[in-house]
Amino acid sequence: MKNGDYEELVYFRNKRFVTIQGESMDGVVVHYPNNEVFNPHPVDIKTNEQKGTFPSRRAAVAADNCADMIFKDITFKTDCKGQAEGFLLNGERNFAENVHVIGDGDALQVNGSAYWLNCVIDGGGDTVLGRGPSYFNHCTLSSYGAFMWIRNTRENHGNIFNDCTFKGLGKDAVIVRLPDNKGRNYPDAECVLLNCTLDGVPSEGFGPIDESASTANLLEFNSHDRKGKTIDISKRNKHVRQLDALKDAETIGKYSNASWVLNW
């Protein structure tokens, strides 16, 4: 795609081995004013958390039931506030490089295995939503509210971040929140931070984590500020486990391996 401003609502499904590549990440902007109010779920379906269920219709760009696709050098953006994805991706073994996703609540929703390299994700809160697994490598995320509301089950990993940067833009910009969601929660949710830069993230780092999600796998290793100084973890949420370079070397090694995380 040549550099340009593309005001379009994009939806496609059941595609495989297709590459969508722009001329440059900032130069190719695909956007549309879409959100949950303008384009809600069907009245009889309230969620797409399970495989095969109808996807949300509120994203500016949605790729449903797609596999082995490549997205590269492009920006996907919603022009609306509210529950509004810039990009919704459902499928398996999808790859994104140099992709900028701009949304509000749930800016990026991804269900199924995906690898994200050098991507930028900007959102208003619950900025990354979905059931995983996703591996983020050298990505930059900014959020006014919580960066994530993870919903993976024990069938697969959640969200893994390696050498990524988190920019908190508001007082509630925690990494993960896991509150009760209308009587349900996600006890197998997983978030792992490896060698990440945290800027503007509250000292508790994660939360609220309700007791119904107290078994979530929340791991952190070598988080630091913009100057490389180790983050003070003395006030970290009690449900977060800090990894030790020596004692947990095997665990760190596994989560550093995208193939192990994504089962590719």
C-alpha positions in Angstrom: 0.0 0.0 0.0 1.3 3.4 -1.0 1.6 6.2 1.6 -1.7 7.8 2.1 -4.8 8.4 4.3 -7.3 5.6 3.9 -10.6 6.2 5.6 -12.2 2.8 5.4 -13.9 0.3 7.7 -12.0 -2.9 7.0 -13.2 -6.5 7.8 -12.1 -9.8 6.3 -12.1 -13.4 7.4 -10.8 -16.9 6.5 -7.6 -15.7 4.8 -4.2 -17.5 4.9 -0.7 -16.7 3.7 -1.5 -13.1 2.8 0.8 -10.2 3.4 -0.5 -6.7 3.9 2.5 -4.3 3.7 2.5 -0.5 3.6 5.1 1.8 2.2 5.9 3.1 5.7 4.4 2.7 9.2 3.5 6.4 9.7 2.8 7.1 6.1 0.0 4.5 5.6 -2.9 5.2 7.9 -6.1 3.1 7.7 -8.7 4.5 10.0 -12.5 4.8 10.6 -14.8 6.1 13.4 -16.0 2.8 14.8 -16.8 1.6 18.4 -19.2 -0.5 20.4 -22.0 2.0 20.5 -21.9 2.6 16.7 -21.5 -1.0 15.8 -22.4 -3.3 18.8 -22.3 -7.1 19.2 -25.3 -9.0 17.9 -28.0 -8.9 20.6 -27.8 -12.7 21.3 -23.9 -12.8 21.5 -22.2 -10.8 24.2 -18.6 -12.1 23.9 -16.1 -13.6 21.5 -13.8 -15.1 24.2 -14.3 -18.6 22.9 -12.9 -19.8 19.6 -15.3 -19.8 16.8 -17.7 -17.2 18.3 -18.7 -14.1 16.4 -16.0 -11.4 16.7 -16.6 -7.8 17.9 -17.8 -5.5 15.1 -16.4 -2.4 16.7 -12.9 -2.4 15.3 -11.6 -0.1 12.6 -9.7 -3.0 11.1 -10.7 -6.6 11.8 -9.2 -9.9 10.6 -11.2 -12.9 11.7 -10.2 -16.5 11.5 -7.0 -15.7 9.6 -3.8 -17.6 9.8 -0.2 -17.3 8.7 -0.7 -13.6 7.7 1.9 -10.8 7.8 1.1 -7.2 8.6 3.9 -4.8 8.1 4.7 -1.1 7.9 1.2 0.3 8.5 -1.0 2.1 11.0 -4.5 0.9 12.0 -6.5 3.5 13.8 -10.0 4.1 15.2 -11.3 7.6 15.2 -13.7 7.0 18.1 -13.6 6.8 21.9 -15.1 4.1 24.0 -14.7 0.4 23.4 -12.9 0.8 20.1 -10.2 -1.3 18.7 -7.9 0.0 16.1 -7.1 -3.6 15.2 -8.8 -6.9 16.0 -7.0 -10.0 15.0 -8.4 -13.5 15.4 -6.5 -16.6 14.2 -3.3 -18.5 14.4 0.4 -17.9 13.6 0.0 -14.3 12.5 2.9 -11.9 12.4 3.1 -8.1 12.7 6.2 -5.9 12.3 6.3 -2.1 12.4 2.6 -1.8 12.9 1.1 1.1 14.8 -2.3 0.4 16.4 -4.2 3.4 17.8 -7.4 2.8 19.7 -9.2 3.7 22.9 -10.6 1.0 25.2 -9.3 -2.4 24.0 -7.1 -0.7 21.3 -5.7 -4.0 20.3 -7.7 -7.2 20.6 -5.9 -10.4 19.7 -7.2 -13.9 20.0 -4.9 -16.7 18.9 -1.2 -16.9 18.5 0.6 -13.8 17.2 4.1 -12.3 17.2 4.6 -8.6 17.4 7.9 -7.0 16.5 8.8 -3.3 16.8 5.1 -2.4 17.0 3.5 0.6 18.7 0.2 0.3 20.5 -1.6 3.4 21.9 -4.8 3.1 23.9 -7.0 4.5 26.5 -7.2 1.5 28.8 -7.3 -2.3 28.7 -5.1 -1.4 25.7 -4.3 -5.0 24.9 -7.3 -7.4 25.3 -7.7 -11.0 24.3 -7.0 -14.6 25.1 -3.5 -15.0 23.6 -1.0 -16.2 23.2 1.0 -13.1 22.0 4.7 -12.5 22.0 5.7 -8.8 22.0 9.4 -8.1 21.1 10.8 -4.6 21.2 7.3 -3.0 21.2 6.2 0.3 22.7 2.9 0.6 24.4 1.2 3.7 25.9 -2.0 3.7 27.9 -4.1 6.0 30.2 -5.6 3.1 32.0 -4.5 -0.5 32.5 -2.4 -1.8 29.7 -4.0 -5.2 29.7 -7.0 -7.3 30.7 -5.8 -10.8 29.8 -8.3 -13.6 29.3 -6.3 -16.7 28.3 -7.2 -20.1 29.7 -4.8 -22.8 30.7 -4.9 -24.1 27.1 -2.3 -21.5 26.0 0.1 -18.8 27.2 -1.0 -15.2 27.6 1.0 -12.0 26.8 4.8 -12.1 26.9 6.8 -8.9 26.6 10.5 -9.0 25.8 12.5 -5.7 25.9 9.3 -3.6 25.5 8.5 -0.1 26.8 5.4 0.8 28.7 4.5 4.5 28.9 1.8 5.2 31.5 -0.2 8.3 30.7 -2.5 8.3 33.7 -2.5 7.4 37.3 -4.3 4.1 36.7 -1.8 2.9 34.0 -1.0 -0.5 35.7 0.4 -3.3 33.6 -2.5 -5.7 34.2 -5.8 -5.7 36.0 -7.9 -8.7 36.8 -11.1 -7.6 38.5 -14.2 -9.8 38.7 -16.1 -9.4 35.4 -19.8 -9.7 36.1 -19.2 -12.7 38.3 -16.4 -14.3 36.4 -12.6 -14.0 36.2 -9.6 -15.4 34.5 -7.6 -17.5 37.0 -5.2 -18.8 34.3 -4.3 -15.3 32.9 -0.7 -14.9 32.2 1.6 -11.8 31.8 5.4 -12.0 31.7 7.7 -9.0 31.5 11.3 -9.5 30.6 13.8 -6.7 30.6 11.1 -4.1 30.0 11.2 -0.3 30.5 8.5 1.2 32.6 7.7 4.9 32.5 4.8 6.3 34.4 3.6 3.0 35.7 2.3 3.1 39.3 4.5 1.5 42.0 2.1 -1.4 42.6 2.6 -2.3 38.9 -0.3 -4.6 38.7 -3.9 -4.6 40.0 -6.5 -4.8 41.1 -6.1 -8.6 41.1 -9.2 -10.1 42.8 -8.9 -13.3 44.7 -10.8 -15.1 41.9 -7.7 -14.5 39.8 -5.1 -15.0 42.5 -3.7 -18.0 40.6 -2.8 -15.9 37.5 0.8 -16.3 36.3 2.2 -12.8 36.7 6.0 -12.7 36.3 8.5 -9.9 36.1 12.2 -9.8 35.4 14.6 -6.9 35.4 12.1 -4.1 34.9 13.8 -0.7 34.8 13.2 3.0 34.1 14.2 5.1 31.1 17.7 5.5 32.4 18.2 1.8 33.0 17.8 2.0 36.8 16.1 -1.0 38.4 12.4 -0.3 39.3 11.6 -0.2 43.0 9.4 -3.3 43.5 8.8 -2.9 47.2 5.2 -1.9 46.6 4.4 -4.5 43.9 1.1 -6.3 44.0 1.5 -9.5 46.1 0.4 -11.7 43.2 3.4 -10.7 41.1 6.4 -13.0 41.2 9.8 -11.5 40.6 12.2 -13.7 38.7 15.8 -14.2 39.8 18.5 -14.3 37.1 20.2 -17.4 38.6 17.4 -19.3 40.4 14.9 -18.8 37.6 17.3 -19.0 34.6 15.4 -21.9 33.1 12.0 -20.1 33.3 13.5 -16.9 31.9 15.0 -18.8 29.0 11.7 -20.5 28.1 9.8 -17.2 28.1 12.5 -15.6 26.0 11.8 -18.2 23.3 8.9 -17.1 21.2 8.5 -20.5 19.7 8.0 -22.0 23.1 5.4 -19.4 24.0 3.5 -19.5 20.8 3.9 -23.3 20.1 5.0 -22.6 16.6 
